[in-house]
Amino acid sequence: MTKLAIRTSIAAAMLCLLALAPARADEASMAQGVIESQIGAFLRDDMATAYSHAAPSIKRLYPDESSFFDMVRRGYQPVYRPGNYAFGRVKVAPDGRGVVQEVLIHGPDGQDWTALYSLERQPDGSFKINGVQMIKTAAPSA
């Protein structure tokens, strides 16, 4: 392979990587929009909107808005009634079909939490939330 061919291959690879970067940023932005919309719905007690962001696997476990809302209210209080929250790290699956978004939350009881949201791409291209793992943040040592 000539030097020109190698340079051309490297340039083509770099262009491909640059072309993928905005798509990954778009996927992260889409996922964050879904999370923000659901948190906003929880804060307004808007069961229909909150439930609309749940993935089919969650809807199978909680087949109606009321049971879903009760589950969140009982088991995910920091998500249901966050004080402040901010988006942290995000991981997008190489095939773009899934996103894991870290959300740093100051809960209603003053405790800090990390919520790891798992979202999956739907056939229509949207993302739906298919799970949230809550991790209590350790209090800083004095």
DRENTIPA-216313 format. One record per residue: x, y, z of N, C-alpha, C, O in turn; residue number from 0; chain. Coordinates in steps of 0.001 Angstrom, whole numbers. Each point is the difference from the previous one (the first is absolute). Layout:
{pt {X, Y, Z}, {X, Y, Z}, {X, Y, Z}, {X, Y, Z}, NUM, A}
...
***
This chain:
{pt {852, -1170, 0}, {-852, 1170, 0}, {895, 1230, 0}, {961, 76, 765}, 0, A}
{pt {-1279, 885, -1626}, {809, 1214, -107}, {-322, 949, 1145}, {-1015, -147, 680}, 1, A}
{pt {1895, 1123, -477}, {-231, 995, 1045}, {-1278, 786, -271}, {-736, 333, 929}, 2, A}
{pt {473, -37, -2201}, {-1215, 726, -351}, {-1245, -820, 348}, {-984, 537, 508}, 3, A}
{pt {1038, -1826, -783}, {-1137, -868, 309}, {-217, -85, 1504}, {-1142, -2, 461}, 4, A}
{pt {2220, -67, 308}, {-96, -54, 1464}, {-601, 1300, 525}, {-889, -23, 852}, 5, A}
{pt {1379, 1168, -1365}, {-524, 1296, 439}, {-1482, 127, -349}, {-795, 508, 791}, 6, A}
{pt {441, -971, -1972}, {-1397, 57, -424}, {-862, -868, 908}, {-1100, 402, 381}, 7, A}
{pt {1586, -1579, -35}, {-753, -887, 897}, {-162, 615, 1384}, {-1074, -69, 598}, 8, A}
{pt {2137, 663, -101}, {-63, 644, 1318}, {-970, 1176, -40}, {-803, 171, 917}, 9, A}
{pt {868, 634, -1963}, {-900, 1143, -123}, {-1456, -466, -81}, {-884, 599, 612}, 10, A}
{pt {645, -1663, -1366}, {-1364, -534, -121}, {-502, -508, 1353}, {-1160, 214, 354}, 11, A}
{pt {2032, -885, 400}, {-382, -503, 1323}, {-325, 1156, 944}, {-960, -70, 766}, 12, A}
{pt {1759, 1126, -825}, {-246, 1163, 851}, {-1333, 666, -351}, {-745, 411, 889}, 13, A}
{pt {450, -306, -2175}, {-1276, 578, -415}, {-1171, -841, 495}, {-1025, 539, 419}, 14, A}
{pt {1178, -1846, -468}, {-1060, -885, 511}, {-206, 220, 1494}, {-1139, 65, 463}, 15, A}
{pt {2228, 52, 297}, {-117, 230, 1439}, {-660, 1337, 284}, {-839, 103, 894}, 16, A}
{pt {1214, 926, -1652}, {-607, 1309, 198}, {-1487, -33, -350}, {-808, 665, 647}, 17, A}
{pt {458, -1426, -1650}, {-1401, -107, -390}, {-822, -702, 1085}, {-1186, 290, 156}, 18, A}
{pt {1797, -1204, 589}, {-720, -711, 1054}, {-187, 838, 1257}, {-968, -199, 735}, 19, A}
{pt {1875, 1131, -477}, {-62, 778, 1230}, {-1321, 739, 171}, {-587, -74, 1080}, 20, A}
{pt {86, 791, -2101}, {-1276, 692, 207}, {-1158, -958, 264}, {-899, 322, 777}, 21, A}
{pt {908, -1482, -1406}, {-1075, -966, 237}, {12, -439, 1456}, {-1062, -127, 609}, 22, A}
{pt {2220, -104, -48}, {82, -398, 1401}, {-466, 1144, 897}, {-701, -226, 987}, 23, A}
{pt {1088, 1444, -1328}, {-452, 1153, 779}, {-1515, 134, -113}, {-667, 320, 984}, 24, A}
{pt {119, -562, -2172}, {-1451, 64, -182}, {-696, -1055, 844}, {-1036, 274, 604}, 25, A}
{pt {1597, -1483, -557}, {-604, -1066, 797}, {12, 356, 1478}, {-988, -217, 701}, 26, A}
{pt {2100, 760, -224}, {79, 409, 1401}, {-1002, 1114, 283}, {-663, -5, 1038}, 27, A}
{pt {553, 952, -1952}, {-937, 1101, 168}, {-1449, -497, 5}, {-817, 466, 793}, 28, A}
{pt {507, -1405, -1674}, {-1346, -579, -32}, {-318, -696, 1317}, {-1085, 171, 556}, 29, A}
{pt {2039, -957, -61}, {-199, -728, 1258}, {-213, 980, 1157}, {-887, -201, 831}, 30, A}
{pt {1686, 1242, -779}, {-142, 990, 1062}, {-1343, 708, -82}, {-593, 319, 1031}, 31, A}
{pt {109, -72, -2231}, {-1314, 619, -168}, {-1114, -877, 546}, {-945, 500, 609}, 32, A}
{pt {1054, -1814, -825}, {-998, -937, 517}, {23, 22, 1528}, {-1050, 49, 641}, 33, A}
{pt {2241, -86, -67}, {132, -4, 1458}, {-556, 1298, 583}, {-758, -30, 969}, 34, A}
{pt {1128, 1162, -1550}, {-497, 1289, 494}, {-1527, 70, -74}, {-651, 499, 919}, 35, A}
{pt {95, -995, -2005}, {-1447, 26, -159}, {-682, -868, 1059}, {-1028, 383, 558}, 36, A}
{pt {1610, -1555, -286}, {-603, -873, 1007}, {119, 612, 1398}, {-963, -29, 767}, 37, A}
{pt {2120, 576, -431}, {150, 632, 1318}, {-983, 1158, 141}, {-627, 159, 1048}, 38, A}
{pt {492, 643, -2092}, {-965, 1099, 27}, {-1414, -503, 216}, {-777, 604, 740}, 39, A}
{pt {444, -1720, -1393}, {-1333, -589, 166}, {-205, -473, 1437}, {-1085, 172, 556}, 40, A}
{pt {2112, -766, 50}, {-123, -418, 1404}, {-261, 1211, 887}, {-848, -42, 890}, 41, A}
{pt {1586, 1121, -1142}, {-160, 1199, 829}, {-1400, 610, -127}, {-483, 637, 936}, 42, A}
{pt {-166, -829, -2081}, {-1360, 520, -230}, {-1075, -1037, 325}, {-1192, 271, -142}, 43, A}
{pt {1620, -1468, 582}, {-919, -1126, 214}, {-784, -327, -1270}, {-1186, -326, 53}, 44, A}
{pt {1859, 419, -1181}, {-589, -294, -1308}, {299, -1463, -344}, {1001, -317, -643}, 45, A}
{pt {-1907, -564, 1096}, {220, -1440, -173}, {107, -405, -1466}, {841, -828, -351}, 46, A}
{pt {-1667, 1391, -493}, {-26, -404, -1409}, {1336, 282, -682}, {529, -860, -704}, 47, A}
{pt {15, 2050, 907}, {1272, 343, -640}, {1140, -831, 578}, {837, -509, -745}, 48, A}
{pt {-800, 372, 2061}, {1067, -799, 618}, {-23, -1425, -540}, {1041, -557, -350}, 49, A}
{pt {-2220, -21, 285}, {-156, -1380, -466}, {341, -129, -1485}, {481, -1047, -434}, 50, A}
{pt {-718, 2074, -328}, {277, -62, -1439}, {1483, -184, -307}, {348, -435, -1098}, 51, A}
{pt {518, 753, 2033}, {1446, -139, -197}, {537, -1367, 430}, {1191, -275, -149}, 52, A}
{pt {-2059, -569, 675}, {409, -1343, 432}, {84, -936, -1209}, {-850, 28, -890}, 53, A}
{pt {1887, -849, 886}, {195, -988, -1070}, {-1052, -1099, 108}, {-585, -196, 1065}, 54, A}
{pt {344, -517, -2156}, {-979, -1099, 29}, {260, -1020, 1111}, {-950, -524, 581}, 55, A}
{pt {2217, 232, -275}, {297, -970, 1058}, {-488, 493, 1360}, {-434, -806, 824}, 56, A}
{pt {496, 2104, -575}, {-498, 577, 1254}, {-1529, -17, 1}, {-628, -278, 1022}, 57, A}
{pt {45, 578, -2174}, {-1459, 12, -88}, {-597, -1400, 186}, {-1142, -136, 437}, 58, A}
{pt {1916, -899, -769}, {-476, -1367, 263}, {-39, -271, 1509}, {-899, -685, 488}, 59, A}
{pt {1875, 1226, 244}, {36, -173, 1455}, {-1053, 860, 699}, {-581, -410, 1005}, 60, A}
{pt {341, 1602, -1545}, {-949, 960, 571}, {-966, 393, -1115}, {219, 999, -686}, 61, A}
{pt {-1284, -1776, 501}, {-852, 143, -1183}, {-906, 1234, -31}, {-720, 212, -976}, 62, A}
{pt {749, 603, 2037}, {-793, 1227, -56}, {755, 1132, 683}, {935, -228, 767}, 63, A}
{pt {-1357, 1437, -1058}, {688, 1194, 511}, {41, 34, 1520}, {1016, 367, 590}, 64, A}
{pt {-2102, -742, 33}, {-101, 74, 1452}, {1005, -924, 692}, {683, 417, 936}, 65, A}
{pt {-591, -1664, -1391}, {947, -933, 630}, {1443, 447, -238}, {848, -151, 879}, 66, A}
{pt {-570, 695, -2055}, {1339, 519, -296}, {327, 1171, 929}, {1076, 54, 595}, 67, A}
{pt {-2014, 874, -483}, {215, 1186, 819}, {198, -377, 1462}, {858, 568, 674}, 68, A}
{pt {-1647, -1526, -177}, {144, -461, 1381}, {1375, -611, 237}, {623, 246, 1033}, 69, A}
{pt {-150, -1045, -1991}, {1323, -611, 119}, {1081, 1069, 99}, {897, -94, 837}, 70, A}
{pt {-982, 1103, -1686}, {1000, 1072, 20}, {-80, 779, 1304}, {1023, 290, 619}, 71, A}
{pt {-2210, 40, -213}, {-197, 766, 1239}, {571, -735, 1216}, {608, 619, 873}, 72, A}
{pt {-807, -1942, -820}, {478, -798, 1141}, {1503, -293, -71}, {697, 99, 1010}, 73, A}
{pt {-204, -451, -2177}, {1369, -498, -93}, {1042, 930, -595}, {1196, -282, 65}, 74, A}
{pt {-1642, 1388, -643}, {932, 902, -693}, {-284, 1449, 381}, {-119, 864, -868}, 75, A}
{pt {12, -604, 2154}, {-337, 1324, 506}, {930, 1101, -546}, {-489, 1077, -341}, 76, A}
{pt {1805, -1307, 246}, {873, 1055, -545}, {-324, 352, -1455}, {189, 1144, -413}, 77, A}
{pt {-672, -2108, -360}, {-383, 253, -1389}, {-1380, 648, -39}, {-261, 879, -822}, 78, A}
{pt {-611, -1317, 1712}, {-1370, 502, 52}, {-51, 1461, 448}, {-783, 791, -528}, 79, A}
{pt {1611, -444, 1491}, {20, 1361, 534}, {1441, 486, 190}, {435, 230, 1128}, 80, A}
{pt {299, -76, -2223}, {1388, 444, 145}, {68, 1460, 441}, {-875, 809, -310}, 81, A}
{pt {1939, -503, 1041}, {305, 1406, 263}, {640, 523, -1278}, {-689, 382, -946}, 82, A}
{pt {1977, -372, 934}, {741, 339, -1216}, {480, -1283, -642}, {184, -1015, 672}, 83, A}
{pt {18, 1068, -1989}, {607, -1137, -685}, {826, 502, -1167}, {-243, 1077, -544}, 84, A}
{pt {1222, -1882, 174}, {885, 348, -1118}, {408, -1279, -712}, {130, -1057, 617}, 85, A}
{pt {65, 1168, -1901}, {438, -1152, -775}, {1500, -178, 147}, {773, 957, -48}, 86, A}
{pt {-388, -2212, 228}, {1410, -357, 100}, {452, -699, -1269}, {-345, 406, -1109}, 87, A}
{pt {1114, -1450, 1289}, {543, -739, -1137}, {-1101, -726, -763}, {-1057, -324, 541}, 88, A}
{pt {1344, 82, -1809}, {-943, -728, -846}, {777, -1019, -818}, {1106, 273, -465}, 89, A}
{pt {-1686, -1427, 298}, {581, -1051, -844}, {-1036, -375, -1044}, {-1145, -314, 327}, 90, A}
{pt {1557, 350, -1585}, {-882, -387, -1095}, {514, -1318, -556}, {1190, -137, -285}, 91, A}
{pt {-2079, -827, 131}, {394, -1296, -575}, {552, 228, -1399}, {-478, 874, -723}, 92, A}
{pt {1482, -1655, 337}, {601, 179, -1331}, {-1017, -39, -1141}, {181, 674, -1015}, 93, A}
{pt {-1246, -1457, 1176}, {-1006, -72, -1060}, {-1072, 1080, 147}, {-919, 72, -815}, 94, A}
{pt {1029, 775, 1857}, {-948, 1086, 195}, {-1357, -427, 526}, {-917, 818, 67}, 95, A}
{pt {767, -2089, 310}, {-1313, -500, 433}, {-253, 201, 1492}, {-1119, -194, 475}, 96, A}
{pt {2145, 576, 252}, {-180, 186, 1430}, {868, 1113, 541}, {1057, 309, -549}, 97, A}
{pt {-1517, 289, 1633}, {723, 1077, 663}, {-90, -231, 1501}, {-1055, -374, 513}, 98, A}
{pt {2161, 597, 191}, {-16, 45, 1456}, {424, 1411, 376}, {1100, 442, -332}, 99, A}
{pt {-1988, 254, 1029}, {227, 1388, 381}, {64, 113, 1513}, {-917, -431, 699}, 100, A}
{pt {1986, 1002, -200}, {154, 257, 1427}, {-690, 1332, 323}, {209, 1001, -686}, 101, A}
{pt {-1028, -1007, 1734}, {-653, 1220, 458}, {329, 165, 1484}, {-274, -885, 810}, 102, A}
{pt {858, 2015, -475}, {356, 308, 1383}, {-1171, 762, 610}, {-397, 1051, -503}, 103, A}
{pt {-154, -1592, 1594}, {-1235, 535, 567}, {189, 330, 1475}, {582, -775, 759}, 104, A}
{pt {-1081, 1932, -374}, {-97, 364, 1411}, {-1435, -308, 401}, {-932, 682, -425}, 105, A}
{pt {761, -1707, 1241}, {-1330, -489, 349}, {-749, 908, 956}, {579, 920, 577}, 106, A}
{pt {-1874, -1183, -412}, {-831, 829, 874}, {395, -83, 1471}, {-343, 877, 793}, 107, A}
{pt {1069, -1942, -434}, {440, -159, 1388}, {1389, 580, 237}, {559, -145, 1087}, 108, A}
{pt {4, 808, -2112}, {1337, 588, 131}, {1120, -937, -404}, {1154, 421, -66}, 109, A}
{pt {-1458, -1670, -205}, {990, -998, -411}, {308, 164, -1487}, {-885, 291, -804}, 110, A}
{pt {2153, -484, 459}, {403, 19, -1401}, {-12, -1417, -556}, {376, -956, 679}, 111, A}
{pt {-820, 840, -1939}, {-146, -1277, -679}, {581, 83, -1397}, {87, 1073, -597}, 112, A}
{pt {307, -2226, 92}, {307, -152, -1415}, {-1040, -958, -554}, {-142, -1129, 470}, 113, A}
{pt {-578, 1597, -1472}, {-987, -848, -675}, {578, -382, -1353}, {344, 870, -801}, 114, A}
{pt {-239, -2168, 546}, {473, -480, -1294}, {-1213, -411, -822}, {-600, -1051, 228}, 115, A}
{pt {256, 1891, -1176}, {-1144, -251, -878}, {451, -841, -1181}, {1000, 307, -648}, 116, A}
{pt {-1733, -1355, 377}, {227, -832, -1175}, {-1146, 269, -970}, {-1170, -151, 351}, 117, A}
{pt {1514, 549, -1565}, {-1005, 289, -1013}, {252, -872, -1218}, {1145, -315, -326}, 118, A}
{pt {-2222, -70, -343}, {141, -822, -1202}, {-728, 673, -1162}, {-1069, 590, 159}, 119, A}
{pt {1687, -704, -1328}, {-599, 574, -1202}, {-1198, -842, -419}, {47, -1230, 20}, 120, A}
{pt {-1108, 1910, -394}, {-1237, -643, -440}, {-25, -79, -1528}, {776, 690, -662}, 121, A}
{pt {-1644, -1510, 101}, {-76, -123, -1465}, {-229, 1337, -718}, {407, 161, -1151}, 122, A}
{pt {-1061, 802, 1830}, {-240, 1302, -637}, {1191, 949, 129}, {-55, 1137, -469}, 123, A}
{pt {1150, -1613, 1116}, {1205, 816, 152}, {90, 741, 1322}, {1059, 531, 335}, 124, A}
{pt {-2140, -485, 419}, {10, 688, 1294}, {689, -873, 1051}, {286, -1174, -236}, 125, A}
{pt {-27, 1771, 1393}, {540, -744, 1135}, {-1058, -78, 1090}, {-752, 948, 224}, 126, A}
{pt {705, -2098, 453}, {-876, -207, 1150}, {850, -513, 1152}, {1008, -675, -207}, 127, A}
{pt {-1428, 1005, 1423}, {740, -383, 1207}, {-375, -1436, 372}, {-1170, -320, 211}, 128, A}
{pt {2209, -545, -134}, {-301, -1391, 362}, {605, -397, 1336}, {71, -1187, 321}, 129, A}
{pt {363, 2163, 457}, {479, -285, 1342}, {786, 1154, 580}, {612, 789, -721}, 130, A}
{pt {-642, -709, 2050}, {783, 1002, 729}, {597, -693, 1206}, {-705, -622, 795}, 131, A}
{pt {2001, 738, -674}, {692, -544, 1170}, {400, 1171, 882}, {680, 920, -453}, 132, A}
{pt {-1098, -953, 1708}, {304, 1075, 942}, {1193, -388, 865}, {40, -1092, 567}, 133, A}
{pt {926, 1993, -474}, {1185, -221, 826}, {136, 1181, 953}, {150, 1149, -416}, 134, A}
{pt {-207, -1467, 1709}, {144, 1059, 1011}, {1454, 457, 18}, {923, -810, 77}, 135, A}
{pt {-745, 2117, -151}, {1339, 563, 26}, {476, 72, 1448}, {-706, 489, 882}, 136, A}
{pt {1898, -978, -665}, {547, 8, 1357}, {208, 1435, 460}, {409, 862, -778}, 137, A}
{pt {-692, -623, 2028}, {238, 1331, 578}, {1489, 264, 8}, {779, -908, 289}, 138, A}
{pt {-364, 2115, -596}, {1425, 317, 30}, {547, -153, 1414}, {-656, 346, 982}, 139, A}
{pt {1863, -869, -906}, {602, -183, 1334}, {447, 1336, 547}, {444, 878, -740}, 140, A}
{pt {-570, -738, 2052}, {327, 1269, 647}, {1459, 107, 318}, {440, 1010, 549}, 141, A}
***
